[in-house]
Amino acid sequence: MSETRQPSTLSFLRARRSVTAANMPAGGPDQDTLHAILSAGIRVPDHGKLAPWRIVVFEGEARAAFGRDVLRPAFAANQRTDAPETTLALEAARFERAGVVLAVLSTPTVPHKIPLWEQQLSAGAVCQTLLIAAQAEGFAAQWLSEWTAFDPDVRAALNCSGENDQIAGYIYIGGKASNDSDRPRPDFDAIVSRWPS
Ligand SMILES: Cc1cc2nc3c(=O)[nH]c(=O)nc-3n(C[C@H](O)[C@H](O)[C@H](O)COP(=O)(O)O)c2cc1C
C-alpha cells in the first residue's frame, strides 16, 4: 500500500487564512493550475454520487462583461433603485477584484432519497476544497456570497433559478499573497466536547 500520510497538510490547514477580495494582489492561477484547483474542488464527499453542484469560471474580460451585463442592471433593479453612478460602477466591478472568480452552484436533485441538506453540504465542501486548493498553491482567496449570491437576476444569468438551486458562494482567487493578519478564531473548548460531558 502506498504511503497516504501527508504531514504538511495538517499544519497548512491549521494556519491557512483568507485574504479579503478587496485586498487581493493582481494576478491569479495559470490555466494548468486553475484546472488542478477545479479538479480538486470536485473531488469531494457526495452521498449518492449525484454531483449536485456546478462551477462557473469567470476570468479575463468575462469578469467585466458579467459586471456590465448582469451585476450592474441587477443591482439597479433589485438592490438599490436609486443607486448613483459611482455605486453602480463599483458593483459592476465586483468580479474584477480577483483574477479568477468561481461561482459554485448548489443544484440538488429533488425529490431524491439523498436528503436535500446532504446535497447542499456537498456544495459547501466544493467551496471549501476550492478555497483550500487555491490557498495551498499560495494564492490569495476568499469565499464570498454578498448580494450577488441571492439576487434573482444573477441567479437566472447563472442558470441557477430552480426552486432548490442556490449559489453556494463565489471563490475569489487573486495573485500570490502572504497574509500576516488573522481574525479571532473560535475557542476550541467552547466548540469541542466529549460525550458524556
Ligand atoms: C457561505 C459563506 C459566505 C460568506 N460570505 C461573505 C461575505 O459576503 N462577506 C464577507 O465579508 N465574508 C463572507 N464570508 C466569510 C469569509 O469568506 C471568511 O470566513 C473569512 O474571510 C475568514 O476565512 P478564513 O477562515 O479562510 O480566513 C463568507 C463565508 C461563508 C462560509
The ligand as a Gaussian input file, in Angstrom:
#p B3LYP/6-31G(d) Opt

LIG

0 1
 C      -21.067000      30.771000       2.797000
 C      -20.148000      31.892000       3.185000
 C      -20.381000      33.156000       2.697000
 C      -19.574000      34.225000       3.062000
 N      -19.841000      35.453000       2.580000
 C      -19.133000      36.503000       2.995000
 C      -19.471000      37.808000       2.547000
 O      -20.401000      38.004000       1.775000
 N      -18.724000      38.840000       3.015000
 C      -17.677000      38.645000       3.895000
 O      -17.044000      39.616000       4.296000
 N      -17.327000      37.414000       4.307000
 C      -18.034000      36.339000       3.890000
 N      -17.709000      35.088000       4.312000
 C      -16.573000      34.931000       5.258000
 C      -15.232000      34.774000       4.624000
 O      -15.202000      34.009000       3.468000
 C      -14.297000      34.040000       5.601000
 O      -14.996000      33.375000       6.570000
 C      -13.371000      34.951000       6.292000
 O      -12.772000      35.754000       5.339000
 C      -12.284000      34.134000       7.047000
 O      -11.942000      32.997000       6.332000
 P      -10.657000      32.088000       6.642000
 O      -11.002000      31.169000       7.762000
 O      -10.425000      31.324000       5.351000
 O       -9.532000      33.011000       6.974000
 C      -18.493000      34.004000       3.936000
 C      -18.230000      32.713000       4.404000
 C      -19.050000      31.667000       4.036000
 C      -18.750000      30.292000       4.577000

